[in-house]
Structure formats: C-alpha cells, structure tokens
Amino acid sequence: MQVSSLNEVKIYSLSCGKSLPEWLSDRKKRALQKKNVDVRRRIELIQDFEMPTVCTTIKVSKDGQYILATGTYKPRVRCYDTYQLSLKFERCLDSEVVTFEILSDDYSKIVFLHNDRYIEFHSQSGFYYKTRIPKFGRDFSYHYPSCDLYFVGASSEVYRLNLEQGRYLNPLQTDAAENNVCDINAVHGLFATGTIEGRVECWDPRVRKRVGVLDCALNSVTADSEINSLPTISALKFNGALSMAVGTSTGQVLLYDLRSDKPLLVKDHQYGLPIKSVHFQDSLDLVLSADSRIVKMWNKDSGKIFTSLEPEHDLNGVCLYPGSGMLLTANESPKMGIYYIPVLGPAPRWCSFLDNLTEELEENPESTVYDDYKFVTKKDLENLGLTHLIGSPFLRAYMHGFFMDIRLYHKVKLMVNPFAYEEYRKDKIRQKIEETRAQRVQLKKLPKVNKELALKLIEEEEEKQKSALKKKVKSLPNILTDDRFKVMFENPDFQVDEDSEEFRLLNPLVSRISEKRKKQLRLLEQQELKDEEEEEPEGKPSDAESSESSDDEKGWVEEVRKQRRLLQQEERVKRQEQLKEDQQTVLKPQFYEIKAGEEFRSFKESATKQRLMNKTLEDRLKLEAKHGTLNVSDTTVGSKQLTFTLKRSEQQKKQQEAEKLHRQERKKLRRSASHLRSRPRRGRPFH
C-alpha cells in the first residue's frame, strides 16, 4: 500500500505495490509469493482487477455490488463482484467501446456505444441485440421516465431510441455542427448537450424544444488563462435540480446555476488538457474534476484546492464509489487504479477492513516496478560485456532494452569494476574528515565549489548585518548556513559555468567580478594554502577593505547588449573558422561496386524516382497521363478503364533506334536490288 499526503489529506493507493512481470510462469510466481515477503504482503483488493492493455471506462452498478470496466485489446467488458472480491464474467466485443450505461440496478441490462456506430444491448445471459445509428456517436444518456436513449456525436442531430417501442423517434435538431457530451438531470429530466462551438444547449424532453443556451467558451476565458484554440465542451454533469458543471477542452471547469447564464466559478487545471470527467461530492461540497494527468478535488463555493491525485499513467476515466471515500480510475495501463481517501467517507461495506489497515500499513512510496529485475539497455550490455547473452534465457527483451536478474547484474558490475568499493570507501572517508574539520574553529574560509558566489554572499551578509544594526531590522537566514543549499558548495556538479551563454546573458553583472573582489579572492586562496601546510591555523585574513556596492542598475541593459554583441562576434568567428576548414578539406571520390547482372544508373535517375515515389497516387496518375503512359477511358457499363504503357529506358530507346535504322537500310538495299533486276539488258555492239 502506498500513502501520499497533500494538504494533510491522506490518499491510499490500493492498486500499487510490487507487481510481477507477465512473462513469468505460474510456478515462478507461486515461488516468489512463498519466498518474497513484499509479494506476500501486498494488498490485492479485487482479484485480477486489470485489463490486458488499456482500460477505457469504469462504472459501478446502482446497488454497489458490481464494478464494470471496458478495455482493450481485444475489446472486452469485465464485471467484478465486490461481495466475492473477484471477477464474475468477461465478454469480448467486436469493436472498442466509447462509453456504456448500466440501465438496471445490477449488471442484467447494459448498453454499449461502439466506435463503429453500433449500439449493443446485453442482458444477464449475454449479447441481446445490436443496432446502428447514422453518425459516429460520442456519448449517450438514458431518460428513465420515457425509456429514451439520447445519442450525440459527429452530427448536429440528437438521435432518440425508444426502448419501449423498439424504434427510433424524430431526432432533436441542434444549432451545433457536432456534439461531444450529454447528460440528463435526474430531478426534473432536463437534457443538456455540449457542442464543439463551446455551447451547452438545454432541451425539455416533454415538448422536444430547446429551453436555453449557455455560451461556455466565452465565459471560460479569464484574465489569467492562456487559450490558443476555441474551447469545446468535453465534460458535463448535473448536481441536484439547479447546479451543473461544464468541462472544456482547454482545461477549465465552469460551475453554473441554471437560473443564470453566467458561471458562478471558473476553475482552471493549469495543464491545458481536456477535462475527462466531473463528479460532485455532496458531504464536503467538493467537485472532483479530472484530466488525463491529474484528479483535482476543490471546494465548489470558493474553488480552493482540497487535495489532488496524480497517478503514474494517463487517465481515461474516473468513478467515485457512491457513499464512500473510494475512487476508481481507468488508466492507460493494464492495472486499474483503486484509491481510498478516508476524509471523503468510510470504506465500502465489502472492504470495511480498510479502515483498520490504512494506519497500520503505511509505507513510503516506491517508484520501482520490478525489484528483482534490472532494466538495461543495449549500451549497458556493451559496457558490461554481456552482449553475447542476447537471445538467452538470462535476458528478457522488453521495449528498447532487456530485463535481467538483479543478482546477476550486481555480480557482473562488480567483476567489471572491482575497485568501485574502494573508491566509494575513499569518498566516505573524505566526507567524514571534512565533517570533523567543519566542527573546528574556522576562520573566514571559502568552499571548494562556487568560490565567487560564496564570496559575494559573504559580502552581502556583512552589508545586511551593518544595515540591521543601524535600522534594527530582523536579519534573514543566509544561504551559506542553510542545509538545503549545502550541496551547492560541496558537489562539483553544481559549479557555475561562467563561460556559458546563459550565464553571460542572464547575469552580466555577476559574470565580471570587480578587481577588488578578485584581489580579495586571491588573498583568501593564499591563506587557505598556508593553513593546509600548517597543523593549526594562525592569524586572520585582512578585512580592512570593505565590500563596495554592486554596479549601478542603469548600466545593466548596456552590459547585456555588450555581452550579446560579444556572443555574436564569437559565433561569427566560429562560423568563419568552420568555413575555412570546409574549404581546406579535400573530398575524396567514393567508389561503389555494382553487383553482377546489374546496370549502372545515374544518381539523378534514382533521386527523381525517389521523389516520384513520395508523391501521392493522384499526382503520379496525372504525371503519367501527361507523359502519355496512362490512358483513362469509360467502358459501356459505366466503370473506368486504365491502360498503362511501360516507360522505356535510355538503353532500350537507343537499341530501338538502331534497329529502326537497320531496317531502313535493308529496305533501301532491297529497293535498289529489285530496280536493277527489273531494268532490260542491252546487247553489246558488233564491230
């Protein structure tokens, strides 16, 4: 069990703890449960309370006995019996579930809205009926007095399906292009839908007429909020007869009284993420609003934060168990979250033992996932010399690395670096010596790290003490004597890099220490060297010269501009040097070997071919039609006929031209021969 506290409100995470890898066999899992005390003592409130990959939605039945959750992959719904603390049944579905509603008090009547426009009805025995809506649905609500299901989605219409008559009724026509969420007031039956334009339209189901419109997008913009896009409605929830909470896609929650078109309170999550769900907690007058990163609980009258909950994984949905302090979350991970907050209410009846366990089983939060296994990357394996183990049972491939036994990791690391313990021992001894030296009577001595900063702080402290004596003002604590900043003057990793661009621009006055301060720094360093040579320090450093005030604030802008000009000059010099190096470098020709049976083609041809492949099919067809290699014609049945002509290569074109010339020469020879044969022979004259 993991416990966290914010504003003195304790939150117990019942789903965390040492989890076992899925690729372990059942035999190894049982062996670990016998040997490992942490695995044996972990709290598994509901057995197999998880999904194979991701949980999308989670809800509790009205009688509180059953918890239903949907997830992937494959798409499925799981029902858990809280009285038995185990899984009751599991049903696989054809497609992913957008949302679902429990119509009965138990699990006997359930309606699922799928992402492929199908609506699926389930009874106690299983699948019952399936129908389809014209547009993709995003949310739906059930109106109990009329047995109507109201579906909203990627359409301006709100589709109504009457379950008593078993047919669709005339839809409600809204002014919006699309609708995201909807809800029905349980007291007077008012139907409200949230649009992508940032409005909430309210309808009376009895007369099927719109009774009001709220412009939430305009009211959600405050002086402190930064909004880059139009806020759309992403969550909607009624509370009682007159209260309503509206969540926007930009991370604001607006509380309305239905008698007014102005919000009573606007609460900003400060994350800029869409609000996933909104719930009301009536006993403490709290509002529970959740986005994908955090669940915030705040007072609905003042907006003051009561507490907050930030799980490790992104949230898909939140469900508050009725009449208790238990919170159920659907996460982007296999495990579904179970949180118990005693301040909100007692534990449910089926787990009343939590009230006795919460105070006894508090543990420090741990972030490790598998304590018995170490995650290593391929680079870590190369450093350890274990690349030959890839593919063996000692390494289990996972994402971009491998899992290996922690004992094997420690053994190999000790063999690779056998002097690691000696180095660690020397560091500890050096730290002990420095601690004992700190207990001696010390003079004005500077630390080893950030000496310039320490000297400046000492001078400022002296000036403050002088002014405090004159004005009798209470002096504030110094950073040098504060334990919270002690590591900044001991660890070399915290050394300020004065040559960096950020330091020179943000601290132009600090980057140039005055000559007087440099001189004083050199005197103190010389005194430190003398003190190290002697066994006991003698004498005191000269403090005759008092620290002067810092530079005038008026020259700060000029100093920043000067530093910026210097940085630009340095960058220009670097570019010139790089250009000279590029000009001096001589590029050597690269030779490529052509395989047997292949012909060399120019690089230009391959580049044009690559550019042609990156184009879309439409552009390629237009280009081929332009070159004459494509012919499109209509057939008699009304379809299209495409005729492609293969493009000849340059070598084939030359060969065809040579053959053409050869045929023309042979024709000429045939014509001349036939002409000679057809001419009459003349006899020789007799002398």
Salt bridges, closest charged atoms under 4 A:
GLU90 OE2 - ARG76 NH1 2.36
GLU90 OE2 - ARG78 NE 3.26
ASP94 OD2 - LYS130 NZ 2.93
GLU101 OE1 - LYS59 NZ 3.35
GLU120 OE1 - HIS114 NE2 3.10
GLU120 OE2 - HIS122 NE2 2.60
ASP148 OD2 - ARG160 NH1 3.91
ASP175 OD2 - ARG210 NH1 2.55
GLU178 OE1 - ARG138 NH2 2.66
GLU201 OE1 - ARG210 NH1 3.49
ASP204 OD2 - ARG206 NH2 3.10
ASP257 OD2 - ARG259 NH2 2.94
ASP291 OD2 - HIS269 ND1 3.18
GLU310 OE2 - ARG293 NH2 3.72
GLU359 OE1 - LYS10 NZ 3.79
GLU362 OE2 - LYS10 NZ 2.83
ASP372 OD2 - LYS18 NZ 3.19
ASP405 OD1 - ARG407 NE 3.09
ASP427 OD1 - ARG430 NH2 2.69
GLU434 OE2 - LYS448 NZ 3.72
GLU459 OE1 - ARG517 NH2 2.93
GLU460 OE2 - LYS456 NZ 4.00
GLU462 OE2 - LYS444 NZ 3.42
ASP482 OD2 - ARG484 NH2 2.82
GLU525 OE2 - LYS451 NZ 3.91
ASP543 OD1 - LYS444 NZ 3.84
GLU548 OE2 - LYS516 NZ 3.82
GLU559 OE2 - ARG512 NH1 3.26
GLU570 OE2 - ARG504 NH1 3.23
GLU618 OE2 - LYS622 NZ 3.49
ASP634 OD1 - LYS640 NZ 2.98
